[in-house]
Amino acid sequence: MKTVACIVLPGFAPFEFGVACEAFGLDRADDGVPNFDFRVVTPDPGVVPSQMGFSLNVDHDLSFADHADLVVACPIPRAAWGQTDERVLDVLRRAADRGAWVLSVCSGSFILAQAGILDGRRATTHWKYAATMMQMHPEVEVDPDVLYVQDGRIITSAGTAAGLDACLHLLRQELGAEMTNTIARRMVVAPQRDGGQAQFITSPLPQVQSLSLAPVTDWMLQNLDLDLSVDLLAARAHMSPRTFARRFKADYGTTPAAWLGRQRIILAQRLLEQTDWAIDRIAEDCGFGSAAVLRQNFSRALGISPTAYRARFALADGRDAAAADLDDAAQPVPSVA
């Protein structure tokens, strides 16, 4: 991915627009991160008003988006849902048809839905607008409970910070885990929040600090190779298994097993990038037990086999890309959704 077009329309949301600029438009060459040719585009170049009382002067029309590797749709006002300029819809349709990445932030998903490129696909938007999307676009499988959804090469995200999570998710596929962690550190944000986390977390911060599960999750991260059952984790937290599971879901927006599985995948990514260890050893160190189980979980989560991932993102020289082709031929890779 080398070129990124960010579409802004009258009434665009500044924060979500800024998320796209921060993720894809900032020069990070001094950190060893490749730059993208990032351009803001609109149907009619000139002054484009935001929803916050100021305007943006946009120099580029939509022609750049017709050749971009990624097209980003920023949110638009509710009054504009279903009334997007046909030129924008055509650009998005062509992008999807040619296999480019397409990403929407928050209510930008309504633009994608109007273009018809979400038909028959799973997607998300801000939880507050999910019911409206279901009503306006019944052909879209709307999931209101997640931070972002990838279906093929189309990514939709929930509101505000979830858009940043979606951008980092995409960058991780294009640049690898280690380089994306570098970007996240510079942003001073968490490098990975799983898309399956709930938009709505009952208790974002534990109400009683002494009962915080942070010591348990920190210990989990240091012992991913162990058999970490809920019973074991609950005992460390001095809770019953049922209370622990309920509290974990309230604090982290997902189950202990789902959170643990995602952390193991992240560790596997880093080991594949930074070491030449055999897949069996990586599987053991990450807690998957066997290479077969690692391959199954890795492919399900990322849509690529461990060997193919290593061939693409390994930091050391001399990786054999041919091994990736053999591994992919032997292991079916499901689409990520």
N, C-alpha and C positions, 0 to 999 in steps of 0.2 A: 504494500500500500504506500503510494507516494503522493497522491493528490487528494485533497479534501475540499468539497464545496459545501458551505453552510448556507442554507436558504433562510432568509429573513423576509417577513411580510409585515405589513402595517399592523401595529399592536403587539409586536413581538415582546416576549418576556426577557428582560435584561439578564437576570441571573442565569437562566437556562442557556441563553445565547453565550454568556460568559463561560459556562461549562465547556461548550464546544471549543471556544477560543483557547481556553486553558489547556484542554486535553490535546488538541491537534495543531494549534497555531503558535505556541510558544517555542522560541529558539532554545533548545537544550543541547546544542552541539558540545558545549563545554563539559557536559556530563556524559558524553559519548553516546547520546541518543540521536538518531537520524531525524532531521527535520522533514516536515511535510510541506508541500506547496499548498498552503491553506488560503482560500479566498472566500469572502462573503459575497453572496450573489442574491439577486432579486430580479423579478420580471422586467421592471423598468428602473434602471439605475438612477440614483439621485437620493433625495431625502426620504428616509423611511422612519416614521414615528414609532416609538416604543409605547408600551402601556403605562410608562412611569413619567410621562411629561417631558421627555427629551427625545431627540431624533438622531439617527445614524445616517451618515452620508455614504452610500454604497456605490462603488465604482463599476462593479461587474454585473453583467446580465447573466442569464441562465446558460449561456453557451458553454462556459467552463464546466458546468455540472454534467454536461453530456459526455464528458471524457474523464470525469473524476473517478478515482477508485472508491471513494466514500462520499455519499451524499447525506447530509444531516438536515433534518427538518426541525426547526425550532417551534415552540408553542405559539399558538395564535389565540385571539380572544374567543370566548364562547360564541359570541354573535357571528363569528366568521366560520364556524364549523359547518361543513357541507357547502361552502361557497368559495372554495379556493380557486384561484386563477387556473384556468385549464392548461396554461403553459407550464405551470408548476407540476400539475398532475401528470402531464405527458413526460416531463423530465424524469419523474420518479418511476413511471412505468418503464421507460426505456432503461433506466438504471437497473431495475430489477430484472428486466429481460436479458441484459448483457452480463448479469452476474456480478455487478458491483455491490459493495456493501451499502446498505441503507439503514440509517439510524434515526430514530425520533426520540425527543426528550419531552416527557410529560404529555401535554395535549397535542404535541406535534403528531402523535399517532392518529389523530383525526384526519390529518392531511393524507397520511398513508392509506387509511381506510377508505377515504373518498376516492383515492386513485385506484382502488381495487386490488392493491398488491398484498393486502392482508386477508383477502378472501380465502377461507379454508385453512387459515393459519392461526396459531396461538399467538396472542399478543397481550400487552398490558398498557395501562395508562394510570394517571393519578386515581387513587381509590375513590375520590369524590365524584369522578366523572365516568366511572366504569359502567354504571347502570345506563347512563345516557349513550355510551358507545354501543352497549348491547342492543339498545332500542334502535339506534340509528343504523347500526351495521350488524344485523343478526347473523350474517355470514362469517363474522369474525369470532373466533373462540377467545373471548376475553377472560383473562385471569386477573382479578382485582387484588390478589393477595401477595404478589411478588414484587421484587424491586425492578427486575427487568426480565425480558424473555428474548432468546435468540431462536428463530425458526429459519433454518437455512442461513442466508446471508442478510436477513432482515432482523434488526434488533429494535425493540420498543422498550421504553423505560417508564417508570413511575415519576412522581414529581420531584423537583429540586435535586437533592443530593443523589437520588437514585440515578439521575442522568449521568453523574460522574462515575458511579459504579459501572454503568453500562459502557461508558467510554473506556474505562480501565479494562473491562472484560474484553472488549474488542482489541485494545492495544496488546493485551496479553497474548492473543492469538496471532497478532501480526509481528510483535517484537520479542515475545517470550516473557517468562515470568521475571527474570532478574532485571531486565531493562525496564519493565513496567513497574517493578518495585522502586527503581531509581526515580521514575516519574512521580510515583505516589509519595516518596519521601520528600521530594522537592515541593509537592503540593501540601505536605503535612496532613495527609489523609491515610486512612487504613488502605493497604494495598489490595485487599480483596474482601468484598462482601458478596456472598453467594447470591445469585439472582433469586433463588428460592426462598430467601428470607422474607418474612412478612413485612409489608409496608407499614402495618400498624403493630407496634410492639407495646404490649400492655404496660411494661415498666422499663423505659429506655435506660434508666439508671436505678440500681437497687435502692430502695427506700431506706434500708438499714445497712450501713457500710459493713458492719461486722458479719453480715450474712452474704456479702458479695461472693459471687462464684468465680471471680477473677483468679484467686489462688488455685482453684481446681482446673480452670482452663489453661492457666500457665503451666501447671504440672502435666496436663494432657499433652501440650505442645512439646514438652521435653521427653515424653515417653510414648510417642506415637507407635513405637514398635511393639508395645505391650497389648495384651487383650484387655481393652478398656470397656468393661461392661458397665451398664447403668448401676448395678449393685455396688461395684467397686468404687465408682465415682461418687455415688450417694454416700457411701461410708466415709470417704475423704471429706465430703461436705457436711458430715454429721446430720444427714437427713435420711428419711425413708426414700426408697427408690421412686415412689409415686410423687412425693413432694419435690424431690430433686428434678424429675422430668418436667413437672409443671412449672417449677421456678425457672429452669433453664429455658423453656419455651417462652416464658414471659420476658426474660431478660435478653435473649438472643434472637428471638423470632423464628426459631427452628428447633428441631429435636436434637438431643445430644448425638445421636447416631449420624444424622445428616451433617451436623457441624464437624464432627470428627472425620467423617469421610472426606469432606472438602479440604480439611487441613492436611490430610494424608496425600491428597492429590497435589496440593501446593508444594509439599515437601518433595514429592516425586518429580515435579517439574524442575525444581531447583537442582536436585541431584542429577537429573538427566542433562541439564545444561552445564553443570560445573564439574562433573566427574565422568570417568570412563568405566564406572562400575557396571557389572553385568546386571541385566534386568532382574534376575533372581535376587541379587543382593539388595537392590533398591526396593524390591517388593518386601523383603524381610525387614529392612530398616524403616519402612513406612507403615508397617503393620498390616500389609495385605496378605502376607503368608506365602504366596506363590506368584510366579510371573503371570500365570494365566488369570488369576484374580485381579492383579494389577492391570493387565491389558484390558480386561472387561470393564473395570471401573473407570480407567483413564479414557478409553474410547467413548464410553457413555457420557462422561462429563465434558470432554473437549472435542469430540468428533475426529480424533486423530490417534494413531497408535503411539505407544511410548517410543519406539524406534524411529518412527517418522518425525516425532517431535524433537528427538535428540538430533537427528540429521539436520533439522531446520534451525534449531536454536542453540546448539552446543557452543560454548565459549571457546573450547579448545579446537585447534586445527586438525584436519585429517579425518574427520568423521566420514564414514562410508555411506553416502546417500543411497547407494544401491541396496544396502541392507534394509532401508526403510521401505523400498518398493517390495522386497520379499516379505517383510513383516506385514505390510498392508494387504498383500495378496492372500496371506494366510489368515488374517484377522479381519472380519467384516467390521466396518466403521459406521456406526449409526449416526444420523444427523442429530445435532444438538438442538434441544427445544426447552 
